[in-house]
Amino acid sequence: MPVAAGAVDGAQPQLVAAWLLGCCILVFALIVVGGVTRLTHSGLSITEWQPIVGTLPPLSESQWNEAFARYQTTPEYRQVNRGMGLDAFKGIFWWEYVHRLLGRLVGFAFIVPLLWLAACGKLPSTPGLVPKLFGIFLLGALQGALGWYMVQSGLIDDPRVSQLRLTAHLGLALLIFAAMFWTALTLLQPARPAAARIKPLFRAAASLAALILVIALSGGLVAGIRAGFAYNTFPLMNGDFVPPEIMLIRPWYMNFVNNMATVQFDHRLLAWTLLALVPIWWWRVHATPGIPARARVAAHILLVMLLVQVTLGISTLLLVVPLPLAALHQAGAVLLFAAALHAAHALRREA
């Protein structure tokens, strides 16, 4: 007896959404491990990009010695870690290896189910869904290449990766996360018409998500030049709201990527702006009649997540960037971004 088409179609969006949300969890883990890799100065420990062969780590003492010998030719070893032993090298190697392995796992967990779903005709007939999904995969492939491009910047003369390449690497990861997360939410909750009064709230929520993305990128610059290890006071920066060193570098625009004072000040200023805007938006959501329950819950989640993230950020700064807190702060950035996307989507389906 044939199965009703509606029953089959009804099961497909949930299946695809669950797969995408699972990939989002992997990307979240990848971003957090990437942050730990940076904080432990492990990112330059693997000096080659071998997408296939590099899946296996060194398995013998001779292979470990070969990997260590390659690392000893890098500027980081010669200028920063000269005299490091093999055991210490293994400690930083494993963080970078796990980071790269997670990247491969994300690619595998995305493309294999995608090809299977497409071959079996299980992808929903939502307009533009298939090109969007394959576009996300291409972004993932670009992310792998961008990661190696970032690592290369620290293997030539300077023992640190370019903060601009690091920020671009983080930004692309967040965009991939957003694309998968939004697509999954859309499959679970298609858009529906609603009153015009809800549309400004949706636009405001989308703007908040964009602002959070910008703040995360500014955090990438903070991490890239280690600006978190300076001005470890709050709310002032060593006694000043605007530090006097903020525009010391010439030309002036280089301060925004190379000056610790400017980069940290920008990150703080953006965070203060978000801290002011989110409660206003939250109040507007709860003061507007006819807002769906899902959107009200999403507004609560966004506000609570913001307070958690601000607390983590201040604590990380005051305690001079301890590894556990810094990793939590990076994780919090992704969760805050997801909360804003969820809030915008909860209003979109009614807008």
Salt bridges, closest charged atoms under 4 A:
GLU48 OE1 - ARG70 NE 3.73
GLU96 OE2 - ARG100 NE 2.75
GLU350 OE2 - ARG192 NH2 2.97
GLU350 OE2 - ARG349 NH1 3.81
